[in-house]
């Protein structure tokens, strides 16, 4: 943190005793462990790691071009596996402590942009009972989507022997802790795509039919391809120093999902339907008496009655 160890220890102690830190102590995986590096203290302030752990930590830091300085705060947090998902308790604790330190004037707010590429994601993730995944019966799902290509030839071999160890060629760009964008290299071989979906994820034949158009396109000859997309709203939030995209989004929505600027959603008029050659039809057998169903027609619809369909 760039401050004397004693001052850093006082800050950490007061923060962990504050009401805002209660959520971190109530973490079902256990409370956080915090150490302050102090070159004049026993084991340099890293007693909670033990002698071997403290040496291993310093060795690890030096091998990766880093080192601990007096006043640096080191945080550990237990977490149950499998290690998946986005925001973590440790990540939220780090952000909360940083904001508290900035408010107290202990550290300066970071205004520079620090970029980080996150690569080599696991290709598959065990099902957690929450994310529906791709509906296969393998017990795990594609971490991002089933179209991401394996990272290397070794990962292709792992698909046959141990799929959960295989890495995917997916990448995210993180700026100051914010995921700014992401992308991946896609599977371009039809046999590989079918193998991943049918033999690895064990998707049903009926589900496989939903992707028949993709298989047909890949079989016709598809070159290797990849892509990357940046979230424009997130980029604007980073550039303007805002914490939420709500402060920069061009067309903000209300809590009901309404766009108050363009008054959407709104009633559909006959002229609206005519633009797309659509008309309203009552299909009593499918949706019940009086329920409007949009049907495609190729005629003038200017006289159609407005509807909320």
N, C-alpha and C positions, 0 to 999 in steps of 0.2 A: 504493500500500500504506500510505501515511501514515507512512513511516519515511524517514530520511535516504537519499539516493541511494547513498552508499558502502555502507551496511548492506544495502540492497536488492541491490546488485551482488554482495556477498559471499554473500548467501543464494542468489541465482540460480546463481552459480558452483559452490557446494558442492552444491546440489541436482542440477544437471546432471551432476556428477561422481559422484553417489551410485549404488549398485547399482540402486535402484528406478527410476532414470531411464534405464537401459540400453535398455528397450523402446522408448523414444521416439527414441533414436539409431539403432535398428535398423529403424525404419519404412522400408518399401520406397520410399515417396514422398520420402524425405529427412528429415534431422534438423530440429529446430525452430530458429527464429531468435528470439532474445530481446534486447530493448532496455530499458534503464532510463532513464526521463526524468530529465534533470538540466539545469536551466535555466542552470547555470554552465559546462557542457561544450560543446564544438563541436557545432553542429547540435542542441544540447540533448539529447545522448545518443542521437539517432536516426540515427547515421551509416549504419547498414546500409540505410536507405531512400534514401540520397542526398539532395541538397538539394531537388530537386523533390518527391521522395516524402515528405520530412519536412514540407514546406509543405502538400502535399495532405492528409496525415494530420491536421494541425492544423486545416486548413480544414474537413475532413469532420467532425471532432469538434465544432467550434464551430457548424456548421450544424445539428447534431442536439442542441444544448443541452448539450454536454459539453466537457470540457477536461482536459488532462493536468497532473498536479501532480508535484513533485519526489518521486522514489521510486516512481512508478507503473511497473509492469512491463507491457511490450507484447510479445505473443507472436504469431509468424506460423508457419504450418505448411503445407507443400506438400501437395496432395491431387489425385490423378488424377480426372478426370471419367469418366462423368457424375456430378454431385454428387447423390448419393442415399444412402439408408440412414439409420440412426439414430445410434448413438454413433460419434464420430470420434476420431482420434488427438489432435487439438487439444483437444477437450472433455475427454478423459481426462487430458491434460497439465495443463490448467487446474485440474481438481479435485485432482490429485496435488500441485501446487504450493500450492494453498490449504490443504490438510490439513497439509502440511509447515510452512507459515508459522504455522498455528494451534498446532501442537505445539511450535514453538520460541518461541511467545509474541510473534511479530512483529506479528500482527494478531489481533483479537478474532473469535471465532466468530460468524458471522451467525446470529442466532436469530429475527430478524424474518422475516415472510413477504413475499417479493417476487414479484408476479404478472406474468405475461407472456402475452399472446394471440399465437399464431402463426397467421397466416392466409395466404391466397393461395398455397396449395401448387400445384405443377404438377399438371395434371389427369392427365398420363401420364408414365411414366418408361421409358427404354430398358431392354430386358431385359438382365440381367447374367449369365444362364446359371445362376443359383442359385435365385432366386425363380421359382416356376412360373407366376406371374401368372394370367391368365384363359384361357390356352390358345389365344389368337388367333395369326394369322400375320402381324401387322403389324410385329413386331420390337420392340414396346413394349407396356406394360400399364398399366392404371389404377393410379395411385399408391397409392390407398387401396382403392377398389372401383369397379366400373363403374356404380354407381348415384348417384355424387356429381354434383350439378348444376354446370354452368359458372358461373364467378364473375360474369360480366357479359355484356352483349350483344356486346361486342368479343370475348370469349372464345368465344362461340357462333360468330362469324364465323371465328375461327381454327380451329375444328374442321374447316372446309372447306378452309382454305388451308395451315395449319401446326399440326397438333394438338399438337405437342410444346411450343409456346409458350403454349397455352391454360392458364389458371389455374382451379382448382376452388374451390367454396365450402365448403371444409373448414376446421376450426379446432381447435386444441389449446390447452389451458390448462396452462401450465408454472409451477410454484411452486418457487423456489430451485433451478432446474435440473432439477426432476423433472416429467415429464409426468403431470399429475394426472388429466386427462380429455380427451375429444375428441368431435367430432361433425361433422355436415355437413348441408347442405341437399340434399335428394334430388331426382332427376329425377322429375317427376310427369306428364310427357307421354309417351305410348306411342311416338309417332313418334321423339322425341328419344332415348328409351331404346334403341330398335331401331337407330337410326342409329349411336349410340356403339358398341354391341356388334357389329353386323354390318359397318358400313362403316368405322369407325375402328379398332377392335381386330381386325376381320376374324375373328370367331369363326365356326366352321362352322355350317351349318344344323342339324346334329345337336346341337351344343352349345346353339344357340339354343332348341331344343325344351325343354331343361331349365328354361327360364324362361318357358314358355308361360303358366303360372299368373300370373306377374307381369304379363306383357303384357295378359292378360285383365282383371286388376284395374285396371291403368292406363287401359285403353280404356273401362272402365265409368264413369270419371270420378273423378279423384283430385285433391284440393286440394293446393296448395303446402304442403310440410311440411318440418320440420327437427328435429334432435334433438341432445342432448348428454348424455354419460354420464361420471360420475366413477368412477375406480377406488377403491372403498371402502378396500381394504387399503393402497393408496398414500396415501390421505388420512390414514389412521391413522398411517402411518409418518412423514409430514410433521409431523403434530400432536404426535407424541411424540418427535420428533427422532431417529428410527431411520433407519439407512441401508438396511435391507432389510425387505421385507414379511414375511420369515420371522419377524421378531420380534413381529409384531402380527397375523398371520393367525389367524383364529378356528379353523380346522381344518387345521393343517399336515399335509403329506404326507411320507412317508418317501422315500428315494431310489428305491424301487420303485413309487412312486405310491400307496401304501397310506395310508388314514386310520386311524391306530391308535386314535383316540378312539371312532369309531363302527364300527370293525372292517369297513371296506369297502375293496376288494370282498370279498364272502363268498359262501357257498353259497346258491343259490336254492332255496327250499322250495316245496312244493306250495301252501301258503297264500299265498306271495308271488305265484306265478303266477296263482292264482285271483282275486286282487284285480284283475288286469288282463285276465282272461278269456283266459289263455294256457295252452298245454300244450306238452309236448315231443314231438317227432315224429322218427322216424328216416327220413331221406331219403337212401337209399344212392346214388341216381343223381346227386344234386347234390353231396354232400360226402363220400361214402364210407361203408362199413359201420361202424355203431356210432356215428356222429357225431350228437349231438343238435341239432335245429333247432327253434326256437320257432315254433309255429303258433297263430294266433288261433282260439279256440273259445269258444262261448257255453255252457259247462256247468260243473258243480261239479268242481273239481280238487283237493279237499282230500286226496285219497289219492295225489297224484302223488309220485314219488320225487325227493328232492333232487338237484340237479345244479349244476354249476359253470358252466353256459352263461350 
